[in-house]
Amino acid sequence: MSKIALVDDDRNILTSVSMTLEAEGFEVETYNDGQAALDAFNKKLPDMAVLDIKMPRMDGMDLLQRLRQKTQMPVIFLTSKDDEIDEVLGLRMGADDYVKKPFSQRLLVERIRALLRRQDAVAGDAAGTTTGETKVMERGHLRMDPLRHAVSWKGKDVSLTVTEFLLLQALAQRPGFVKSRDQLMDVAYDDQVYVDDRTIDSHIKRLRKKMRSADEDFAAIETLYGIGYRYNEE
């Protein structure tokens, strides 16, 4: 049973969404502000967090920033209806997905399930069988180990979220070949979940930033404007 942390200062959302998630078989922990959630996460992390952005004491952006210093667990943001700035900033800070308020609880459940499936795909077979998707991949300076969710560049470890890992893996599997945004969406998101081009672009920007933290000259991911992205083996 996956444990989901729901963090929102709206008690109606906490009550209704937690009831829905529990009916779907999830274990749910609720918090009405970011500081209360952080205090609990410092003791034990859930499997995933769903965070509102605007909250008292500590908002969702600040909470995400602190979480990313210690964990790459999946995070979904709840954003205001028309606030694109929040969406883009949240993705660039390391959120895996976002859902706009007001939202369908069925949509949120599908997003949660899709993200957990992606996490399982990255973790690979629990028995440790080696397949094309779970074996260690090396491309020039890049080394990716899906079973351990480990990435290194020139021997330096790079910590990636589930979404970032899947995007990098998809690009690096075939160096020199272009992946369109639609193809990358298929890799990173469930078929039932729609995301726009901006979502993929934000994840790629975050991915590049992390790789450049290991090597400021990192340039293996090339943008082909109007087409997509390509991994160039160095």
Residue frames as a rotation matrix with the C-alpha (Angstrom) as fourth column:
MET 1
0.577 0.816 0.000 0.00
0.816 -0.577 0.000 0.00
0.000 0.000 -1.000 0.00
SER 2
-0.340 -0.712 0.614 1.53
0.696 -0.630 -0.344 3.31
0.632 0.311 0.710 -1.12
LYS 3
0.070 0.288 -0.955 1.58
0.887 -0.455 -0.072 6.13
-0.455 -0.843 -0.287 1.41
ILE 4
-0.094 0.010 0.996 0.52
0.716 -0.694 0.074 9.52
0.691 0.720 0.058 0.03
ALA 5
-0.491 -0.072 -0.868 1.09
0.717 -0.599 -0.356 12.79
-0.495 -0.797 0.346 1.90
LEU 6
0.105 0.621 0.777 -1.53
0.824 -0.492 0.282 15.44
0.557 0.611 -0.563 1.13
VAL 7
-0.499 -0.408 -0.765 -0.52
0.771 -0.613 -0.176 18.98
-0.397 -0.677 0.620 2.11
ASP 8
-0.425 0.468 0.775 -3.09
0.453 -0.631 0.630 21.77
0.784 0.618 0.056 1.75
ASP 9
-0.997 0.040 -0.060 -4.51
0.030 -0.514 -0.857 24.49
-0.065 -0.857 0.511 3.99
ASP 10
-0.313 0.942 -0.123 -8.03
-0.865 -0.229 0.446 23.87
0.392 0.246 0.886 2.67
ARG 11
-0.659 0.042 0.751 -9.62
-0.533 0.679 -0.505 21.41
-0.532 -0.733 -0.425 5.10
ASN 12
0.474 0.881 -0.012 -12.37
-0.585 0.305 -0.751 20.55
-0.658 0.363 0.660 2.63
ILE 13
0.434 -0.423 -0.795 -9.75
-0.763 0.297 -0.574 19.39
0.479 0.856 -0.194 0.12
LEU 14
-0.644 -0.718 0.266 -7.87
-0.741 0.499 -0.449 17.44
0.190 -0.486 -0.853 2.79
THR 15
-0.324 0.598 0.733 -11.05
-0.516 0.537 -0.667 15.65
-0.793 -0.595 0.135 3.87
SER 16
0.672 0.716 -0.190 -12.56
-0.531 0.286 -0.798 14.89
-0.516 0.637 0.572 0.47
VAL 17
0.357 -0.601 -0.715 -9.35
-0.785 0.222 -0.578 13.94
0.506 0.768 -0.392 -1.32
SER 18
-0.659 -0.623 0.421 -8.07
-0.752 0.542 -0.375 11.77
0.006 -0.564 -0.826 1.52
MET 19
0.022 0.753 0.657 -11.40
-0.477 0.586 -0.655 9.89
-0.879 -0.299 0.372 1.55
THR 20
0.804 0.257 -0.537 -11.13
-0.589 0.214 -0.780 9.32
-0.085 0.943 0.323 -2.21
LEU 21
-0.037 -0.920 -0.390 -7.52
-0.828 0.247 -0.504 8.13
0.560 0.305 -0.771 -2.02
GLU 22
-0.615 -0.150 0.774 -8.23
-0.678 0.603 -0.421 5.81
-0.404 -0.784 -0.472 0.88
ALA 23
0.447 0.847 0.287 -11.16
-0.459 0.493 -0.739 4.33
-0.768 0.198 0.609 -1.08
GLU 24
0.748 -0.252 -0.614 -8.67
-0.583 0.192 -0.790 3.68
0.317 0.948 -0.003 -3.90
GLY 25
0.858 -0.342 -0.383 -6.42
0.415 0.901 0.124 1.72
0.303 -0.266 0.915 -1.57
PHE 26
-0.053 -0.905 0.422 -3.85
0.184 -0.424 -0.887 4.34
0.981 0.031 0.189 -0.60
GLU 27
0.192 -0.013 -0.981 -2.67
0.979 -0.059 0.193 5.18
-0.061 -0.998 0.001 2.89
VAL 28
0.239 0.017 0.971 -3.02
0.446 -0.890 -0.094 8.94
0.862 0.456 -0.221 3.37
GLU 29
-0.217 -0.303 -0.928 -1.38
0.934 -0.340 -0.107 11.44
-0.283 -0.890 0.357 5.72
THR 30
0.447 0.460 0.767 -2.76
0.672 -0.739 0.051 15.00
0.590 0.493 -0.639 5.77
TYR 31
-0.383 -0.581 -0.719 -1.10
0.853 -0.522 -0.033 18.28
-0.356 -0.625 0.695 6.78
ASN 32
0.649 0.749 0.133 -2.52
0.749 -0.598 -0.286 21.79
-0.135 0.285 -0.949 6.65
ASP 33
0.868 -0.427 -0.252 0.77
-0.464 -0.879 -0.107 23.65
-0.176 0.210 -0.962 6.18
GLY 34
0.614 -0.667 -0.421 4.23
-0.236 0.353 -0.905 23.03
0.753 0.656 0.060 4.81
GLN 35
-0.255 -0.763 0.594 6.08
-0.841 -0.127 -0.525 23.22
0.476 -0.634 -0.609 8.13
ALA 36
0.250 0.425 0.870 3.93
-0.801 0.596 -0.061 20.51
-0.544 -0.682 0.489 9.71
ALA 37
0.984 0.100 -0.149 4.56
-0.173 0.744 -0.646 18.31
0.046 0.661 0.749 6.67
LEU 38
0.291 -0.952 -0.090 8.31
-0.439 -0.049 -0.897 18.94
0.850 0.301 -0.433 6.74
ASP 39
-0.168 -0.315 0.934 8.51
-0.986 0.077 -0.151 18.06
-0.024 -0.946 -0.323 10.43
ALA 40
0.604 0.469 0.644 6.81
-0.464 0.864 -0.194 14.74
-0.648 -0.181 0.740 9.71
PHE 41
0.932 -0.259 -0.253 8.90
-0.137 0.395 -0.908 14.07
0.336 0.881 0.333 6.57
ASN 42
0.075 -0.956 0.283 12.10
-0.831 -0.216 -0.512 14.57
0.551 -0.197 -0.811 8.57
LYS 43
-0.114 -0.036 0.993 11.06
-0.794 0.603 -0.070 11.56
-0.596 -0.797 -0.098 10.63
LYS 44
-0.425 0.020 0.905 9.71
0.357 0.923 0.147 9.35
-0.832 0.385 -0.399 7.83
LEU 45
-0.752 0.088 -0.654 9.11
-0.570 -0.586 0.576 10.02
-0.332 0.806 0.490 4.16
PRO 46
0.339 0.874 0.347 5.92
-0.322 0.454 -0.831 8.98
-0.884 0.170 0.435 2.36
ASP 47
-0.115 -0.327 0.938 5.99
0.732 0.611 0.302 7.35
-0.672 0.721 0.169 -1.08
MET 48
-0.427 0.045 0.903 4.66
0.743 -0.552 0.379 10.51
0.515 0.833 0.202 -2.72
ALA 49
-0.529 0.269 -0.805 3.57
0.514 -0.652 -0.557 14.03
-0.675 -0.708 0.207 -1.79
VAL 50
-0.037 0.583 0.812 0.75
0.867 -0.386 0.317 16.14
0.498 0.715 -0.491 -3.20
LEU 51
-0.515 -0.354 -0.781 1.43
0.755 -0.618 -0.218 19.78
-0.406 -0.702 0.586 -2.31
ASP 52
0.764 0.622 0.170 -0.62
0.644 -0.728 -0.235 22.94
-0.023 0.289 -0.957 -2.51
ILE 53
-0.102 -0.838 0.536 1.52
0.711 -0.438 -0.551 25.95
0.696 0.325 0.640 -3.42
LYS 54
-0.346 0.023 0.938 -0.01
-0.331 -0.939 -0.099 28.76
0.878 -0.344 0.333 -1.36
MET 55
0.440 0.411 -0.799 0.00
0.580 0.549 0.602 27.79
0.686 -0.728 0.003 2.33
PRO 56
0.813 -0.144 0.565 0.76
-0.465 -0.744 0.479 29.51
0.351 -0.652 -0.672 5.67
ARG 57
0.709 -0.606 0.361 4.01
-0.260 0.252 0.932 29.05
-0.656 -0.755 0.021 7.62
MET 58
-0.527 -0.849 0.033 5.77
-0.254 0.195 0.947 27.34
-0.811 0.491 -0.318 4.69
ASP 59
0.369 0.720 -0.588 4.43
-0.798 -0.078 -0.598 27.32
-0.476 0.689 0.546 1.14
GLY 60
0.885 0.096 0.456 4.67
0.068 0.941 -0.332 24.46
-0.461 0.325 0.826 -1.32
MET 61
0.763 -0.646 0.023 7.61
-0.122 -0.179 -0.976 25.92
0.635 0.742 -0.215 -3.24
ASP 62
0.076 -0.741 0.667 9.70
-0.943 -0.270 -0.193 26.24
0.323 -0.615 -0.720 -0.09
LEU 63
0.435 0.146 0.888 8.71
-0.584 0.797 0.155 22.77
-0.685 -0.586 0.432 1.05
LEU 64
0.990 -0.074 0.119 9.65
0.138 0.638 -0.758 21.27
-0.020 0.767 0.642 -2.32
GLN 65
0.477 -0.865 0.155 13.02
-0.486 -0.407 -0.773 23.02
0.732 0.294 -0.615 -2.25
ARG 66
-0.021 -0.466 0.885 13.78
-0.990 0.130 0.045 21.53
-0.136 -0.875 -0.464 1.17
LEU 67
0.699 0.335 0.632 12.58
-0.289 0.941 -0.179 18.09
-0.654 -0.057 0.754 0.12
ARG 68
0.946 -0.311 -0.093 14.80
0.001 0.291 -0.957 18.07
0.325 0.905 0.275 -2.95
GLN 69
0.180 -0.912 0.370 17.82
-0.903 -0.302 -0.305 18.54
0.390 -0.279 -0.878 -0.69
LYS 70
-0.429 -0.329 0.841 17.22
-0.770 0.620 -0.149 15.07
-0.472 -0.712 -0.519 0.75
THR 71
-0.310 0.396 0.865 14.94
0.240 0.912 -0.331 13.04
-0.920 0.105 -0.378 -1.51
GLN 72
-0.895 0.073 -0.440 13.78
-0.441 -0.294 0.848 12.57
-0.068 0.953 0.295 -5.08
MET 73
-0.611 0.739 0.285 10.41
0.530 0.649 -0.546 11.09
-0.588 -0.182 -0.788 -4.10
PRO 74
-0.543 0.446 0.711 7.60
0.697 -0.233 0.678 11.95
0.468 0.864 -0.185 -6.55
VAL 75
-0.612 0.352 -0.708 5.82
0.346 -0.686 -0.640 15.26
-0.711 -0.637 0.298 -5.97
ILE 76
-0.271 0.622 0.734 2.63
0.864 -0.179 0.471 16.60
0.424 0.762 -0.489 -7.55
PHE 77
-0.965 -0.036 -0.259 1.74
0.147 -0.893 -0.425 20.28
-0.216 -0.448 0.868 -7.19
LEU 78
0.103 0.988 0.118 -1.78
0.982 -0.082 -0.171 21.64
-0.159 0.133 -0.978 -6.85
THR 79
-0.861 -0.507 -0.024 -1.75
0.486 -0.838 0.249 25.01
-0.147 0.203 0.968 -8.63
SER 80
-0.285 0.747 -0.601 -4.15
-0.109 -0.648 -0.754 27.90
-0.952 -0.150 0.266 -9.05
LYS 81
0.502 0.669 0.548 -6.44
0.399 0.383 -0.833 27.75
-0.767 0.637 -0.074 -12.06
ASP 82
0.944 -0.054 0.327 -4.66
0.283 -0.385 -0.879 30.30
0.173 0.921 -0.348 -14.26
ASP 83
0.710 -0.704 0.005 -1.27
-0.550 -0.549 0.630 30.63
-0.440 -0.450 -0.777 -12.59
GLU 84
0.909 -0.387 -0.157 1.17
0.116 0.594 -0.796 29.40
0.401 0.705 0.585 -15.25
ILE 85
0.174 -0.886 0.430 4.09
-0.695 -0.420 -0.583 30.94
0.697 -0.198 -0.689 -13.38
ASP 86
0.209 -0.028 0.978 3.50
-0.891 0.406 0.202 28.57
-0.402 -0.914 0.060 -10.46
GLU 87
0.941 0.206 0.270 3.35
-0.088 0.916 -0.391 25.58
-0.328 0.344 0.880 -12.80
VAL 88
0.699 -0.715 -0.025 6.56
0.016 0.050 -0.999 26.37
0.715 0.698 0.046 -14.64
LEU 89
0.032 -0.712 0.702 8.46
-0.853 -0.386 -0.352 27.38
0.521 -0.587 -0.619 -11.50
GLY 90
0.471 0.219 0.855 7.31
-0.739 0.628 0.246 24.25
-0.483 -0.747 0.457 -9.70
LEU 91
0.988 -0.117 0.100 8.47
0.153 0.813 -0.562 21.97
-0.016 0.571 0.821 -12.51
ARG 92
0.444 -0.877 0.183 11.82
-0.164 -0.280 -0.946 23.74
0.881 0.390 -0.268 -12.72
MET 93
0.036 -0.396 0.917 12.28
-0.978 -0.201 -0.048 23.30
0.203 -0.896 -0.395 -8.98
GLY 94
-0.854 -0.510 -0.101 11.78
-0.494 0.856 -0.151 19.56
0.164 -0.079 -0.983 -9.29
ALA 95
-0.075 0.886 0.457 8.06
-0.605 0.324 -0.728 18.74
-0.793 -0.331 0.511 -9.14
ASP 96
-0.816 -0.217 0.536 7.12
0.188 0.777 0.601 15.75
-0.547 0.591 -0.593 -11.28
ASP 97
-0.513 0.733 0.446 3.64
0.706 0.065 0.705 16.89
0.488 0.677 -0.551 -12.24
TYR 98
-0.947 0.297 -0.125 0.91
-0.154 -0.759 -0.632 19.42
-0.283 -0.579 0.765 -11.45
VAL 99
-0.394 0.904 0.167 -2.89
0.888 0.327 0.324 19.50
0.238 0.276 -0.931 -11.30
LYS 100
-0.837 0.091 0.540 -4.87
-0.053 -0.995 0.085 22.72
0.545 0.043 0.837 -11.61
LYS 101
-0.633 0.680 -0.369 -7.52
0.570 0.087 -0.817 23.74
-0.524 -0.728 -0.442 -9.09
PRO 102
0.165 0.522 0.837 -10.43
-0.809 0.557 -0.187 23.18
-0.564 -0.646 0.514 -9.20
PHE 103
-0.632 -0.542 -0.553 -9.66
-0.758 0.580 0.298 19.61
0.159 0.608 -0.778 -10.17
SER 104
0.532 0.715 -0.453 -11.39
-0.617 0.694 0.372 16.31
0.581 0.082 0.810 -10.73
GLN 105
0.264 -0.432 0.863 -10.49
-0.824 0.364 0.434 13.90
-0.501 -0.825 -0.260 -7.95
ARG 106
0.839 0.049 0.542 -10.51
0.190 0.907 -0.376 11.11
-0.510 0.418 0.752 -10.54
LEU 107
0.790 -0.596 0.144 -7.89
-0.056 -0.304 -0.951 13.04
0.611 0.743 -0.274 -12.52
LEU 108
0.267 -0.713 0.648 -5.72
-0.944 -0.328 0.029 13.42
0.192 -0.620 -0.761 -9.43
VAL 109
0.507 -0.034 0.861 -5.98
-0.387 0.884 0.263 9.68
-0.770 -0.466 0.435 -8.70
GLU 110
0.935 -0.145 0.325 -4.93
0.351 0.517 -0.781 8.89
-0.055 0.844 0.534 -12.28
ARG 111
0.579 -0.767 0.278 -1.97
-0.453 -0.585 -0.673 11.27
0.678 0.264 -0.686 -12.03
ILE 112
0.251 -0.460 0.852 -0.89
-0.923 0.151 0.353 9.64
-0.291 -0.875 -0.387 -8.77
ARG 113
0.677 0.051 0.735 -1.17
-0.003 0.998 -0.066 6.13
-0.736 0.042 0.675 -10.21
ALA 114
0.927 -0.340 0.158 0.68
0.173 0.016 -0.985 7.14
0.333 0.940 0.073 -13.36
LEU 115
0.394 -0.815 0.424 3.54
-0.766 -0.547 -0.338 8.64
0.508 -0.192 -0.840 -11.36
LEU 116
0.282 -0.254 0.925 3.81
-0.715 0.587 0.379 5.59
-0.639 -0.769 -0.016 -9.13
ARG 117
0.883 0.031 0.469 3.93
0.256 0.805 -0.536 3.37
-0.394 0.593 0.702 -12.24
ARG 118
0.739 -0.656 0.150 6.73
-0.176 -0.403 -0.898 5.51
0.650 0.638 -0.413 -13.62
GLN 119
0.239 -0.642 0.729 8.59
-0.971 -0.165 0.173 5.18
0.009 -0.749 -0.662 -10.33
ASP 120
0.534 0.018 0.845 8.20
-0.246 0.960 0.135 1.40
-0.809 -0.280 0.517 -10.49
ALA 121
0.970 -0.165 0.181 9.47
0.224 0.300 -0.927 1.41
0.099 0.940 0.327 -14.08
VAL 122
0.446 -0.850 0.281 12.61
-0.639 -0.522 -0.564 3.23
0.626 0.072 -0.776 -13.00
ALA 123
0.188 -0.357 0.915 13.16
-0.889 0.333 0.313 0.92
-0.417 -0.873 -0.255 -10.06
GLY 124
-0.370 -0.327 -0.869 12.89
-0.777 0.622 0.097 -2.07
0.509 0.712 -0.484 -12.39
ASP 125
0.377 0.488 -0.787 12.15
-0.107 0.867 0.486 -5.63
0.920 -0.099 0.379 -11.49
ALA 126
0.619 -0.091 0.780 12.32
-0.778 -0.205 0.593 -6.17
0.106 -0.974 -0.198 -7.73
ALA 127
0.904 -0.284 0.321 14.03
0.186 0.935 0.301 -9.48
-0.386 -0.212 0.898 -8.40
GLY 128
0.221 -0.887 -0.405 16.84
-0.409 -0.461 0.787 -7.69
-0.885 -0.008 -0.465 -10.16
THR 129
0.330 -0.092 0.940 16.46
0.723 0.664 -0.189 -9.32
-0.607 0.742 0.286 -13.56
THR 130
-0.454 -0.601 -0.657 18.46
-0.035 -0.725 0.687 -7.58
-0.890 0.335 0.309 -16.25
THR 131
0.354 0.581 0.733 16.48
0.814 0.194 -0.547 -6.44
-0.460 0.790 -0.405 -19.27
GLY 132
-0.192 -0.415 0.890 16.94
0.849 -0.525 -0.062 -3.77
0.493 0.743 0.452 -21.89
GLU 133
0.408 0.453 0.793 15.25
0.056 -0.879 0.473 -1.30
0.911 -0.149 -0.384 -19.55
THR 134
0.994 0.048 0.095 16.90
-0.092 -0.061 0.994 -2.29
0.054 -0.997 -0.056 -16.26
LYS 135
0.456 -0.889 -0.053 20.52
0.890 0.455 0.032 -2.96
-0.004 -0.062 0.998 -17.18
VAL 136
0.187 -0.498 -0.846 23.20
0.309 -0.788 0.532 -0.34
-0.933 -0.361 0.006 -16.62
MET 137
0.750 0.077 0.657 23.55
0.658 -0.189 -0.729 2.01
0.069 0.979 -0.192 -19.60
GLU 138
0.041 -0.789 -0.613 26.75
0.413 -0.545 0.730 3.85
-0.910 -0.283 0.303 -20.45
ARG 139
0.685 0.152 0.713 26.95
0.717 -0.317 -0.621 6.55
0.132 0.936 -0.326 -23.10
GLY 140
0.166 -0.721 0.673 30.26
0.145 -0.657 -0.740 8.34
0.975 0.221 -0.005 -23.12
HIS 141
-0.786 -0.491 0.377 30.58
-0.225 -0.341 -0.913 10.14
0.576 -0.802 0.158 -19.78
LEU 142
-0.076 0.878 0.473 27.05
-0.960 -0.193 0.204 9.14
0.270 -0.439 0.857 -18.77
ARG 143
-0.877 -0.085 -0.473 26.24
0.020 0.977 -0.213 6.12
0.480 -0.196 -0.855 -16.62
MET 144
-0.182 0.898 0.401 22.66
-0.935 -0.284 0.213 5.19
0.305 -0.336 0.891 -15.67
ASP 145
-0.952 -0.066 -0.298 21.63
0.035 0.946 -0.321 2.34
0.303 -0.316 -0.899 -13.38
PRO 146
-0.245 0.953 0.179 17.82
-0.473 -0.278 0.836 1.99
0.847 0.121 0.519 -13.40
LEU 147
0.203 0.343 -0.917 17.70
0.512 0.761 0.398 -0.63
0.835 -0.550 -0.022 -10.63
ARG 148
-0.269 -0.394 -0.879 19.40
0.959 -0.197 -0.206 1.79
-0.092 -0.898 0.431 -8.26
HIS 149
0.797 0.555 0.240 17.96
0.593 -0.794 -0.135 4.96
0.116 0.250 -0.961 -9.79
ALA 150
0.320 -0.804 -0.502 21.57
0.353 -0.390 0.850 6.13
-0.879 -0.449 0.159 -10.02
VAL 151
0.871 -0.097 0.482 23.06
0.430 -0.326 -0.842 8.56
0.239 0.940 -0.242 -12.55
SER 152
0.320 -0.803 -0.503 26.62
0.362 -0.387 0.848 9.78
-0.876 -0.453 0.166 -12.86
TRP 153
0.958 -0.116 0.263 28.42
0.198 -0.398 -0.896 12.07
0.209 0.910 -0.358 -15.29
LYS 154
0.222 -0.966 0.135 32.21
-0.276 -0.195 -0.941 11.90
0.935 0.171 -0.309 -15.49
GLY 155
-0.442 -0.411 -0.798 32.12
0.485 0.639 -0.597 9.90
0.755 -0.650 -0.083 -12.26
LYS 156
-0.971 0.145 0.188 30.07
-0.237 -0.638 -0.733 12.49
0.014 -0.757 0.654 -10.37
ASP 157
-0.595 0.803 -0.032 26.67
0.786 0.572 -0.236 11.46
-0.171 -0.165 -0.971 -9.02
VAL 158
-0.883 0.443 0.154 23.64
-0.357 -0.847 0.393 13.42
0.305 0.292 0.907 -10.22
SER 159
-0.756 0.653 0.050 20.34
0.327 0.441 -0.836 13.17
-0.568 -0.615 -0.547 -8.33
LEU 160
-0.876 0.468 -0.119 17.31
-0.321 -0.381 0.867 13.09
0.361 0.797 0.484 -10.67
THR 161
-0.239 0.893 0.382 13.58
-0.748 0.082 -0.659 12.86
-0.619 -0.443 0.648 -10.12
VAL 162
-0.122 0.287 0.950 11.65
0.318 0.918 -0.237 9.97
-0.940 0.273 -0.203 -11.65
THR 163
0.851 0.523 0.045 10.54
0.229 -0.293 -0.929 12.11
-0.472 0.801 -0.369 -14.59
GLU 164
0.514 -0.738 -0.438 14.02
-0.813 -0.581 0.026 13.50
-0.274 0.343 -0.899 -15.24
PHE 165
-0.364 -0.656 0.661 15.50
-0.411 0.750 0.519 10.01
-0.836 -0.082 -0.543 -15.13
LEU 166
0.178 0.531 0.829 13.00
0.513 0.669 -0.538 8.66
-0.840 0.521 -0.153 -17.66
LEU 167
0.947 0.164 -0.275 13.54
-0.110 -0.640 -0.760 11.58
-0.300 0.751 -0.589 -20.04
LEU 168
0.163 -0.968 -0.190 17.33
-0.913 -0.221 0.344 11.27
-0.375 0.118 -0.920 -19.92
GLN 169
-0.336 -0.235 0.912 17.11
-0.086 0.972 0.219 7.50
-0.938 -0.005 -0.346 -20.37
ALA 170
0.586 0.659 0.472 14.86
0.439 0.231 -0.868 7.90
-0.681 0.716 -0.154 -23.42
LEU 171
0.868 -0.287 -0.404 17.20
-0.474 -0.720 -0.507 10.40
-0.145 0.632 -0.761 -25.03
ALA 172
-0.002 -0.992 0.124 20.45
-0.916 0.051 0.397 8.56
-0.400 -0.113 -0.910 -24.25
GLN 173
0.260 0.135 0.956 19.25
-0.020 0.991 -0.135 5.16
-0.965 0.016 0.260 -25.44
ARG 174
0.441 -0.091 0.893 19.67
0.874 0.268 -0.405 6.26
-0.203 0.959 0.198 -29.06
PRO 175
-0.069 -0.551 -0.832 22.37
0.259 -0.815 0.518 8.97
-0.963 -0.180 0.199 -29.33
GLY 176
-0.917 -0.371 -0.144 22.03
0.007 -0.378 0.926 11.15
-0.398 0.848 0.350 -32.39
PHE 177
-0.569 0.789 0.232 18.33
0.671 0.282 0.686 10.37
0.476 0.546 -0.689 -32.89
VAL 178
-0.814 0.324 0.482 15.75
-0.407 -0.910 -0.076 13.09
0.414 -0.258 0.873 -32.35
LYS 179
-0.590 0.709 -0.387 12.92
0.807 0.524 -0.272 12.58
0.010 -0.473 -0.881 -29.85
SER 180
-0.364 0.554 0.749 9.90
0.106 -0.774 0.624 14.80
0.926 0.306 0.223 -30.36
ARG 181
-0.724 0.179 0.666 8.11
-0.671 -0.404 -0.621 16.30
0.157 -0.897 0.413 -27.38
ASP 182
0.378 0.920 -0.101 5.20
-0.887 0.391 0.244 13.94
0.264 -0.003 0.965 -28.04
GLN 183
0.322 -0.343 -0.882 7.54
0.014 0.934 -0.358 10.94
0.947 0.103 0.305 -27.88
LEU 184
-0.769 -0.637 0.056 9.02
-0.002 -0.084 -0.996 12.20
0.639 -0.766 0.063 -24.63
MET 185
-0.289 0.765 0.575 5.54
-0.948 -0.314 -0.059 12.72
0.135 -0.562 0.816 -23.21
ASP 186
0.589 0.517 -0.621 4.77
-0.501 0.837 0.221 9.07
0.634 0.181 0.752 -24.00
VAL 187
-0.171 -0.765 -0.621 7.89
0.241 0.579 -0.779 8.02
0.955 -0.283 0.085 -22.10
ALA 188
-0.913 -0.378 0.155 7.32
0.002 -0.383 -0.924 10.18
0.409 -0.843 0.350 -19.03
TYR 189
-0.581 0.771 0.262 3.55
-0.744 -0.372 -0.555 10.18
-0.331 -0.518 0.789 -18.72
ASP 190
-0.554 0.510 0.658 0.70
0.302 0.860 -0.412 7.72
-0.775 -0.030 -0.631 -18.77
ASP 191
-0.811 0.262 0.523 -1.46
0.536 -0.025 0.844 7.56
0.234 0.965 -0.120 -21.92
GLN 192
0.170 0.981 -0.097 -4.43
0.926 -0.125 0.356 8.88
0.337 -0.150 -0.930 -19.96
VAL 193
0.328 -0.126 -0.936 -2.58
0.613 -0.726 0.312 11.98
-0.719 -0.677 -0.161 -18.79
TYR 194
0.590 -0.098 0.801 -2.31
0.682 -0.469 -0.560 15.04
0.431 0.878 -0.210 -21.04
VAL 195
0.235 -0.536 -0.811 0.55
0.516 -0.638 0.571 17.49
-0.824 -0.553 0.126 -20.62
ASP 196
0.992 0.124 -0.013 1.62
0.059 -0.558 -0.827 20.33
-0.110 0.820 -0.561 -22.88
ASP 197
0.524 -0.838 0.156 4.97
0.447 0.114 -0.887 21.15
0.726 0.534 0.434 -24.47
ARG 198
0.298 -0.405 0.864 5.85
-0.595 -0.787 -0.163 23.57
0.747 -0.465 -0.476 -21.67
THR 199
0.849 0.062 0.525 5.87
-0.484 0.491 0.724 20.72
-0.213 -0.869 0.446 -19.17
ILE 200
0.782 -0.592 0.193 8.47
0.623 0.751 -0.219 18.72
-0.015 0.291 0.957 -21.11
ASP 201
0.337 -0.671 0.661 10.58
0.230 -0.622 -0.749 21.84
0.913 0.404 -0.055 -21.75
SER 202
0.533 -0.095 0.841 10.59
-0.740 -0.535 0.409 22.67
0.411 -0.840 -0.355 -18.04
HIS 203
0.910 -0.205 0.359 11.74
-0.043 0.817 0.575 19.16
-0.411 -0.539 0.735 -17.12
ILE 204
0.602 -0.720 0.346 14.52
0.716 0.293 -0.634 19.32
0.355 0.629 0.692 -19.73
LYS 205
0.347 -0.464 0.815 15.72
-0.251 -0.883 -0.396 22.68
0.904 -0.067 -0.423 -18.39
ARG 206
0.694 -0.048 0.718 15.81
-0.715 0.063 0.696 21.25
-0.079 -0.997 0.010 -14.88
LEU 207
0.894 -0.355 0.273 17.63
0.357 0.933 0.045 18.16
-0.270 0.058 0.961 -16.15
ARG 208
0.461 -0.747 0.480 20.28
0.449 -0.271 -0.852 20.25
0.766 0.608 0.210 -17.92
LYS 209
0.445 -0.257 0.858 20.79
-0.637 -0.764 0.101 22.37
0.630 -0.591 -0.504 -14.81
LYS 210
0.830 -0.110 0.547 21.42
-0.401 0.565 0.721 19.28
-0.388 -0.818 0.425 -12.70
MET 211
0.753 -0.585 0.300 23.85
0.658 0.668 -0.348 17.80
0.003 0.460 0.888 -15.21
ARG 212
0.356 -0.622 0.697 25.71
0.167 -0.692 -0.703 21.11
0.919 0.367 -0.142 -15.35
SER 213
0.768 -0.117 0.630 26.07
-0.632 -0.302 0.714 21.00
0.107 -0.946 -0.306 -11.58
ALA 214
0.711 -0.537 0.453 28.36
0.266 0.802 0.535 18.01
-0.651 -0.260 0.713 -12.22
ASP 215
-0.379 -0.797 0.470 29.99
0.814 -0.046 0.578 19.53
-0.439 0.602 0.667 -15.31
GLU 216
0.008 0.406 -0.914 29.46
0.034 -0.914 -0.405 23.17
-0.999 -0.028 -0.021 -16.24
ASP 217
-0.609 -0.313 -0.729 30.34
-0.683 -0.260 0.683 22.30
-0.403 0.913 -0.055 -19.85
PHE 218
-0.557 0.458 0.693 27.63
0.372 0.883 -0.285 19.65
-0.742 0.099 -0.662 -20.18
ALA 219
-0.336 0.436 -0.835 26.01
-0.777 -0.629 -0.016 20.00
-0.532 0.644 0.550 -23.62
ALA 220
-0.951 -0.123 0.283 24.92
0.009 0.906 0.423 16.47
-0.308 0.405 -0.861 -24.49
ILE 221
-0.125 0.970 0.208 21.21
0.808 0.221 -0.546 17.36
-0.576 0.100 -0.811 -24.73
GLU 222
-0.965 -0.260 -0.023 20.59
0.177 -0.718 0.673 19.41
-0.192 0.646 0.739 -27.85
THR 223
-0.038 0.970 -0.239 17.40
0.153 -0.231 -0.961 21.35
-0.988 -0.073 -0.139 -28.58
LEU 224
-0.881 -0.071 0.468 16.12
0.472 -0.051 0.880 21.22
-0.039 0.996 0.078 -32.15
TYR 225
-0.716 0.592 -0.370 13.64
-0.267 -0.722 -0.638 24.09
-0.645 -0.359 0.675 -32.20
GLY 226
-0.040 0.836 -0.547 10.22
-0.983 -0.131 -0.127 23.09
-0.178 0.533 0.827 -33.44
ILE 227
0.014 -0.032 -0.999 11.25
-0.533 0.845 -0.035 19.42
0.846 0.533 -0.005 -33.54
GLY 228
0.923 0.279 -0.264 12.37
0.058 0.578 0.814 18.12
0.380 -0.767 0.517 -30.16
TYR 229
0.523 -0.760 0.385 15.56
-0.790 -0.265 0.553 17.04
-0.319 -0.593 -0.739 -28.40
ARG 230
0.752 -0.385 -0.535 18.58
-0.081 0.752 -0.654 14.90
0.654 0.536 0.534 -29.19
TYR 231
0.788 -0.580 0.205 21.28
-0.161 0.128 0.979 13.29
-0.594 -0.805 0.008 -27.05
ASN 232
0.713 -0.643 -0.281 24.78
-0.377 -0.014 -0.926 13.66
0.591 0.766 -0.253 -28.51
GLU 233
0.873 -0.407 -0.268 27.29
0.484 0.657 0.577 11.22
-0.059 -0.634 0.771 -27.08
GLU 234
0.756 -0.642 0.128 30.48
-0.621 -0.765 -0.167 12.96
0.205 0.047 -0.978 -25.97
